[in-house]
Amino acid sequence: MSELTMDTLVSLCKRRGFVYQSSEIYGGLTSAWDYGPLGVELKNNIQRFWWKQMTQLHDNIVGLDAAILMHPRVWEASGHVENFNDPLVSCKNCKQRFRTDAIPEELWAKRQCPECGGQLSEPRQFNLMFKTHMGPVEDSISVVYLRPETAQGIYVNFKNVVQTGRVKVPFGIAQVGKAFRNEITTKNFIFRTCEFEQMEMQFFIHPSEDGKWFDYWKAERFEYYKKLGVRESRLRFHQHGPDELAFYAKVAFDIQYEFPFGWKELEGIHNRTDYDLRRHGEFSGKDLTYLDDGRNERFTPYVIETSAGLTRTVLTVLSDAYDEDEAEGEKRVVLRFHPAIAPVTVGVFPLVKKDGLAELARDIEVGLREDFSTFYDQGGAIGRRYRRQDEAGTPYCVTIDYQTKEDRTVTLRFRDSMQQVRIKIEEIPAAIRKATKEYQRV
Amino acid sequence: MSELTMDTLVSLCKRRGFVYQSSEIYGGLTSAWDYGPLGVELKNNIQRFWWKQMTQLHDNIVGLDAAILMHPRVWEASGHVENFNDPLVSCKNCKQRFRTDAIPEELWAKRQCPECGGQLSEPRQFNLMFKTHMGPVEDSISVVYLRPETAQGIYVNFKNVVQTGRVKVPFGIAQVGKAFRNEITTKNFIFRTCEFEQMEMQFFIHPSEDGKWFDYWKAERFEYYKKLGVRESRLRFHQHGPDELAFYAKVAFDIQYEFPFGWKELEGIHNRTDYDLRRHGEFSGKDLTYLDDGRNERFTPYVIETSAGLTRTVLTVLSDAYDEDEAEGEKRVVLRFHPAIAPVTVGVFPLVKKDGLAELARDIEVGLREDFSTFYDQGGAIGRRYRRQDEAGTPYCVTIDYQTKEDRTVTLRFRDSMQQVRIKIEEIPAAIRKATKEYQRV
């Protein structure tokens, strides 16, 4: 396939209703994005896939959904109030602000503004948490933050889940939700944004078993992306060196994906030790240790964290699915989504509108709705309708023609191979399920 | 059944891991709640049920997911900056603040504080939107709001969806997401909170058809709650009188539910006319009219809005499902959730742990995981395990006993009737699906 550029992808996303710029009619809001009709289905499907893999298929992982607004002490305990900073400088002439690491070295040596050449101020620490006030008085007591990560909502509920969730260490708590970071430098479309979604699982273990469980989740999470249909050749591990490691982490690996703009982090697997539970125990004055009946031992569990970006996974899946080939002598754009996460599962078309074919096709489409996400289309040449669904990543299309009226058979057409088979109407659901189960990325 | 009190419900929610107070170890955050292992599954299932009913089963409704942070002009156009206020007074003595409508009449006449009897200030307008700043400078230019409703994200994307979504008026856009209101008076558990989730659908129509479509959606949305398993006797319509009607609405009906604290709004169905699209057209300078090919007419569509609370629906479903009856001569607490939204679909138990029954039961449970949300439990007397699942609202339980080893049959037990039937292992999935389809609330 030809090299995919971000321009091509962003333009496809807009044109087909995957992703729109937020508040576009007002000139847009920096780095905020809205998910259109196809985008929201893709995002929801990825979220469900993750949730099922992590909770339903693991008997020792339960779910949680904590509020975005939390008690401000949470962020003192976590270290975010003190440490979640970027150093910023401002230009004394043009008043713009910059992250110091974004200024070219030769300008930085002279403390010169990259925009106007003016004099730069000394760096000041800028906290990346969005701040707001709860209640009518805007003072320091009423400050609350928009959470910069979902993980802390899990730690502060650790005791609740242990007491009510019928779980025993080792066990995990999974959560999907929004997080917010007041990033000065946002870029690469939906890759880095101020508002984003995380899919995090925190796995609580005995401290002596951290190596074993770290290796388990490192392998498990890599496999997950393969199940999601992402090509293995575009995935790799990256181990955090001593200079990259967060202050609370003992070991950390990223799973990276090769985006059109290079290899970048898609998920982090971190050994966070007992840092978070210990800190919340200290700051809250509550006992967050765990009594292990089997070991007859009380300890503060270690945490192995698997932290994936949902919105980042949407970008991964879009980049990975994009392909170009040839159909009927013309260039074809096709999104090779795994059928399990494609926004539309099956397109249904009458060959022509007349002679009752439209009504028959509509009946078939309505019959499929209960079990599948469908799209009915009767407009334009049949080849054009296939092309539209290829570009939307729809894995299956069903076409109703004159023969259907005679023998109740339809054409089932596959997106990737463009192969067509003739099957009975009542065989459609089973054929779709079988092909989805056996799906292989070409 | 006996009368349910909020105390009983809140206590059950905490005890069984449906809902915890947010940041509880830090003393809690006013009116913010976290959803525990059972609560998040219930909430997710309700969300999926709504999404499927509104998008997958309607060919003229598409989905959307807009960002929480939007351009500040959106809230000028919508009227929220100007009108979304509560009048507040403060006490000159004890400094507390109150909504004027929350002060008893006789105290208000004397302008006396309900807490300390001190002198109250003149009322001041207090805007209910949470405010924050994007970027490093906290000034008026950088102000952004947390959206107080999800609807505006739909209106500002109307043109994008028309251009890219292959939709024609009449059509709808559905969205589920968080909204935030800086409420001074929050109460009734998760009924009114500062952070909440909405499930909204905006249906765009020709202005001449507003009566017809209003009636359609009014009826359709009432039916929806019946499908969700809510008892019709606890549902009613309430029409907004002239004093209740929002300034943009022509007609409005609420669907109310009889909560333990009385009849309260669960969903609003509003004829919002062309107010929102017209205002966004004016404020953005963009053309948000619609060209109707069939009518050969250009117009600004009217909007029929169906606006439901997701977190409020969770409370409705919990209240409605709660029941007490008798089992084995003792009081039984049972949550009669519709099986389609129950957090756990099937509990799997070995009668005893020994003689290979635990291993066999685990095999059966693992086999069911792919298709159902399962819970494996081998602890305590079998009657006690049934009681635990009844209280969690699990509609089906499968018990493995010595006979299972001989003839591969198990006991399938139904939550509501407590009836037990003997079936083959391989018949379990079909039996569950059939019973779910035929489910009737007792």
Contacts between the chains, C-beta under 8 A, distances in Angstrom:
chain1	res1	chain2	res2	distance
A	14	B	160	8.0
A	14	B	164	7.2
A	15	B	164	6.2
A	16	B	164	6.3
A	17	B	62	7.9
A	17	B	160	7.2
A	17	B	161	6.8
A	17	B	164	4.0
A	17	B	165	5.1
A	20	B	157	6.1
A	20	B	160	4.7
A	22	B	66	6.7
A	22	B	67	4.6
A	22	B	69	7.5
A	22	B	70	6.3
A	22	B	71	7.4
A	23	B	70	5.0
A	23	B	71	3.5
A	23	B	73	7.7
A	23	B	74	6.0
A	23	B	156	5.8
A	24	B	156	7.4
A	24	B	157	7.8
A	24	B	160	6.7
A	25	B	156	5.6
A	25	B	159	6.8
A	25	B	280	6.6
A	25	B	284	4.1
A	25	B	286	4.6
A	25	B	288	7.7
A	26	B	71	4.0
A	26	B	73	4.7
A	26	B	74	6.6
A	26	B	156	7.3
A	26	B	283	7.7
A	26	B	284	5.4
A	27	B	71	7.1
A	28	B	71	7.3
A	29	B	67	7.3
A	29	B	69	6.4
A	29	B	70	6.3
A	29	B	71	4.8
A	29	B	134	7.6
A	29	B	144	7.4
A	30	B	134	6.8
A	30	B	135	7.9
A	32	B	67	4.2
A	32	B	69	5.4
A	32	B	70	7.4
A	33	B	67	6.5
A	34	B	64	6.8
A	34	B	65	6.7
A	34	B	66	4.2
A	34	B	67	5.9
A	34	B	153	6.6
A	34	B	157	5.9
A	34	B	160	7.9
A	35	B	64	6.8
A	35	B	65	4.1
A	35	B	66	7.7
A	36	B	64	6.4
A	36	B	157	7.3
A	36	B	160	6.5
A	36	B	161	6.6
A	36	B	164	6.5
A	36	B	165	6.8
A	37	B	62	3.7
A	37	B	63	5.7
A	37	B	64	6.7
A	37	B	161	6.6
A	37	B	164	7.8
A	37	B	165	4.8
A	39	B	65	7.3
A	40	B	63	4.3
A	40	B	64	5.8
A	40	B	65	4.3
A	40	B	175	8.0
A	41	B	63	6.2
A	43	B	65	6.6
A	44	B	51	7.4
A	44	B	63	7.8
A	48	B	48	8.0
A	51	B	44	7.4
A	56	B	369	6.0
A	56	B	373	5.8
A	56	B	374	7.8
A	57	B	369	5.6
A	57	B	370	7.5
A	59	B	365	7.6
A	59	B	369	7.9
A	59	B	374	7.7
A	59	B	376	5.9
A	62	B	17	7.9
A	62	B	37	3.7
A	63	B	37	5.7
A	63	B	40	4.3
A	63	B	41	6.2
A	63	B	44	7.8
A	64	B	34	6.8
A	64	B	35	6.9
A	64	B	36	6.4
A	64	B	37	6.7
A	64	B	40	5.9
A	65	B	34	6.7
A	65	B	35	4.1
A	65	B	39	7.3
A	65	B	40	4.3
A	65	B	43	6.6
A	66	B	22	6.7
A	66	B	34	4.2
A	66	B	35	7.7
A	67	B	22	4.5
A	67	B	29	7.3
A	67	B	32	4.2
A	67	B	33	6.5
A	67	B	34	5.9
A	67	B	195	5.3
A	68	B	178	6.8
A	68	B	195	6.0
A	69	B	22	7.5
A	69	B	29	6.4
A	69	B	32	5.4
A	69	B	180	7.7
A	69	B	194	6.7
A	69	B	195	5.4
A	70	B	22	6.3
A	70	B	23	5.0
A	70	B	29	6.3
A	70	B	32	7.4
A	71	B	22	7.4
A	71	B	23	3.5
A	71	B	26	4.0
A	71	B	27	7.1
A	71	B	28	7.3
A	71	B	29	4.8
A	73	B	23	7.7
A	73	B	26	4.7
A	74	B	23	6.0
A	74	B	26	6.5
A	88	B	136	5.6
A	97	B	135	7.6
A	97	B	136	5.0
A	97	B	137	7.1
A	126	B	136	5.0
A	130	B	132	4.7
A	130	B	133	7.6
A	130	B	134	7.8
A	131	B	132	6.2
A	131	B	133	7.5
A	132	B	130	4.7
A	132	B	131	6.2
A	132	B	132	4.6
A	132	B	146	7.0
A	133	B	130	7.6
A	133	B	131	7.5
A	133	B	182	7.8
A	134	B	29	7.7
A	134	B	30	6.8
A	134	B	130	7.8
A	134	B	182	6.6
A	134	B	194	6.7
A	135	B	30	7.9
A	135	B	97	7.6
A	135	B	182	7.0
A	135	B	184	6.9
A	136	B	88	5.6
A	136	B	97	5.0
A	136	B	126	5.0
A	136	B	182	7.6
A	136	B	184	6.3
A	137	B	97	7.1
A	144	B	29	7.4
A	146	B	132	7.0
A	146	B	146	7.7
A	153	B	34	6.6
A	156	B	23	5.8
A	156	B	24	7.4
A	156	B	25	5.6
A	156	B	26	7.3
A	157	B	20	6.1
A	157	B	24	7.8
A	157	B	34	5.9
A	157	B	36	7.3
A	159	B	25	6.7
A	160	B	14	8.0
A	160	B	17	7.2
A	160	B	20	4.7
A	160	B	24	6.7
A	160	B	34	7.9
A	160	B	36	6.5
A	161	B	17	6.8
A	161	B	36	6.6
A	161	B	37	6.6
A	164	B	14	7.1
A	164	B	15	6.2
A	164	B	16	6.2
A	164	B	17	3.9
A	164	B	36	6.4
A	164	B	37	7.8
A	165	B	17	5.0
A	165	B	36	6.8
A	165	B	37	4.8
A	166	B	377	7.7
A	175	B	40	7.9
A	178	B	68	6.8
A	178	B	178	7.1
A	180	B	69	7.6
A	182	B	133	7.8
A	182	B	134	6.6
A	182	B	135	7.1
A	182	B	136	7.6
A	184	B	135	6.9
A	184	B	136	6.3
A	194	B	69	6.7
A	194	B	134	6.7
A	195	B	67	5.3
A	195	B	68	6.0
A	195	B	69	5.4
A	280	B	25	6.6
A	283	B	26	7.7
A	284	B	25	4.1
A	284	B	26	5.4
A	286	B	25	4.5
A	288	B	25	7.7
A	365	B	59	7.6
A	369	B	56	6.0
A	369	B	57	5.6
A	369	B	59	7.9
A	370	B	57	7.4
A	373	B	56	5.7
A	374	B	56	7.7
A	374	B	59	7.8
A	376	B	59	5.9
A	377	B	166	7.8
